[in-house]
Amino acid sequence: MQLMEIEDQSWCPTVIRDGITDYLQFTINATRPYAPIAPRLASVIGEAESREVVDLCSGAGGPWMSLSTLLAALGVHASVTLSDRYPNVAPMARVREVSGGAVRYHADPVDATRVPTGLRGTRTMFSAFHHFDPETARAVLRDAAAARTRIAVFEATHRSMATILVTLLAPIAVLVLTPAIRPFRWSRLFWTYLVPAIPIAVLFDGIVSCLRTYTPDELLALTEDIDGYRWEAGETRARGPIPVTYLVGIPT
């Protein structure tokens, strides 16, 4: 279902967008929903010509703070560059520090449908592919195909009633967890407690994200006109009730 998310809109104030991505980053670090896909991702990256990774739509860093360690334990020492259309630089810099430089960031805006030629390596995307309507999603995949690079897309949202019910708890989680989110920002407290714009936006965008998430069959349908690639889509059971949906494309 192609609906609007507040975070995607150009009119969304930076302080609100950063508040949303900061919260999502905190929950990803705490719950590690993408840990179960580490072996699959290790295979995709480890069999590539280069261990370079370009992460698209990274938000505040995505799962890479823990995922890079999991990959290293599997023998894949990836060099990751984070990127986003609206870079949230402060938390991205923190991920770089915690990772010891294994994860760095691209400070300039990056359009996932037109990735700069200087950003080379396996392309990844976490919790973001549902933001694209079908035609734009195809453009993201075609751009990777034009560069003859591997691409791996993962979603921790799901188009199901169970996921929506879990999402309804998000505003409470924002209120409870905000004081622990780093880096500390007074503006985040203001827009969470005095004017609860961030909790409301997280709830709205969370429900819309569930409704926009592609199924594995729908993901494969997006690849039908892209030749010279081997495509695989499916679901990997996660730690909780919500599976991780994936699409992987490898040049043949």
N, C-alpha and C positions, 0 to 999 in steps of 0.2 A: 504494500500500500504506500503510494508516494505522497507522504505528508510532510509538513514543514517541521523542522527542528530549530529551536531558538538559536542554538550554538552556531548553526550554519549561516545565519543571516548576517549580511554585512552591517546591518544596523545594530546588531547585538553589541553592547558596550564591552570593551576589552576586559574590564573588571569582572563582569558577569561570566564571560566566556572562560577566562582564566580560573574563576571560582569553580566552574563546572569541571574543567579538565583537572584542576588540582584535586578535587574530591574523587574523581574517577581514578586518578593516578594513585591516590592513597588506598582506595579499596582494592585496586589491582595488586599493589604491593602486599597488602594484608592478606588477601584471599588466594592470590596466585592462580587464577582460573585457567591460565594457559599452560601450567606445568605439565598436564597430560599430553600436550602436543609436542613436547621437546624432542622425543625420539623421531617423530615424523619430520620436524623442521631440521634436525641434525642431519637427516638423510638428504634433504633437499639442498642444504648448504654444503654439506661435506662432499657431495659428489659433483659440485660445480667446479669450474676451472679456478675460481677465486673464492676466498672466504670473506670477501667484502659483501656487506649487506646494506641496502638502502631501505630504511623503514619509512613508509609514507603515512601521512595523517597521524603523526606520533602523539599529538596532544601535548601532555606534560611528560612524556617519556614512555608511555605504554608499559608492557611487561618486561622490558629489557633489563631492568635492574637485577631481577632474579633469573631471567631466562638466559642471559649470557653465561651465568655461572652453571646452570643446568647443562647448557650446550658444551661448555668446557669439560664438565664431568663425563660427557659422552665422547670426548676427544675432538670436538669441533670448536676451535678457538676463532670465533668470528669477530671481525672488525665492523662495528655497526655505526651508521650515520643516521641520526634521527632527523626528520624533516616534517614540515606541516605548512598548510596554507596560511595559518595564523600562528606562528611559532610562539610558544610559551617558554621563553628562553631561560628564566631563572630555574625552574625545576629540571629542564633539560641539562643545564650546567651541573646541577646536583647529581644527576644520573652519571654524567661523565666523571665526576669526582669519585663517586662510590665505586664505579667500575674500574677505576685506575686507568682510564683513558681508552678502554676497550670499546666503550660506547661514547661517541661524540655527537655533535649536532651541527646542522646547517642552519645558520641564523636567518638567512633570507627566505621569503615565502616560496613554497614549492607547490606547483599544480600537479596533482597525481596523473593528469591526462597528458602533461607535457613535462616530463621529468628532465632537468638539464642534463646534457650529455656528460658533464663532469661528474655526475653522481652515478657511479657504476657498481654493479654487483647484483646479487639476488635481491629482488624487491619483496618486502613483506608489508602486511597491513593488518592491524589488530583493531577490532571493534569499530571499524570505520567504513567498511565497504557498503553497508546498508545506507549510508548517507547519499549514495549516488543512485539516480534513476537509471533504468536499464541502458539507455543510450550512453550516458556518461560512464557507467560501469564498463560497458564495452570499450569505450575510449581508453579507460585505464588499462584494460587488458591488451588492447591493440598497441598502445604505446610501449608496453613491455615487450610485446612480440616484435615490434619494429626495431627494438634494441637487442633482440635475440637474448633476452635475459630471463632467468627463472623468476617466477612470481608465486608467492604463497599468501593467501588471504585467510584470516581466521576471525570468527565472530563468536563472542561469548553471550550474545543475545539470541533469542529464539522467538519465533512467531507462534506463541502458545499461551493459553490462559494461565498456566502455572508460572510462566516467566513474568507475565503482567502482574500477577498477584504478589510475587516477590518484589517487583519494582515499586509497588504501592508503599512499601516500607522505606523507600529511599529518603523521603524528607526527614523522617525520624533519624536515620543514619547520618544525614548531613548535620543535623542539630547536635548529635552526640559526638561526632568525630571531628568537627571543624577545629576545636581548640588544639587538636594534636597534629593538624596538617602543617607541614613545613614546605617552603619558608613561610614564617609568620607574616600575616598582613592584617593591619587594622581594617582595611577596606573589606576584607573577607568577612570579618566579624560584623561589620555594619550591614552588609548586604545579605547576611545570614540571619541575624537576630533582630536588628532594629527594623530593617526592611527585608523580609524573607524572599528576596528575588531569586537567590541561588537555590534554596530548597524547592521552590516552585518550578524553576527552570529544569532542575535535575529530574523531578517527577514527570514533567511534561515531555521532555526529550527522551526520558527512559521508556515511557510507554510508546511513544512514537517509534523509537528505535526497534522495539519488539515487533511492531506492526510492519516495519520496513524491511526486516531481515529476510534475506533470500533463503529458500530451501536448497538442498544439494541439487535437485533436478533443475531448479531455476538458475542456479549458478552455471551448470553445464550448458543450459540453453543459451547463456550469454556468450559462450565460446564457439558456437556452431560455425561461424564464418571466419574463424581464426585458424588458418592452416599451419602446418609445420610444428605443431605442439602436441604433446601428450597431456591431456587434462584429467584430473581426478578430483572428485568432490564427495563429501560424506560428512559424517558426524563422529566425534570422539567423545566418549563419556567423560565428563568432568567430575570433580570431587563432589559437587552438589547436584541438584536436580536438573540443571540446565546443561545440555551438551554443547560442545564447541563445534561449530560448523566450519568446514574448510573447503577451499578450492586451491589446487596446486597445478601450475602449468610449467612444463619443462620442454625446451626446444628439442626437436627430434632431428 
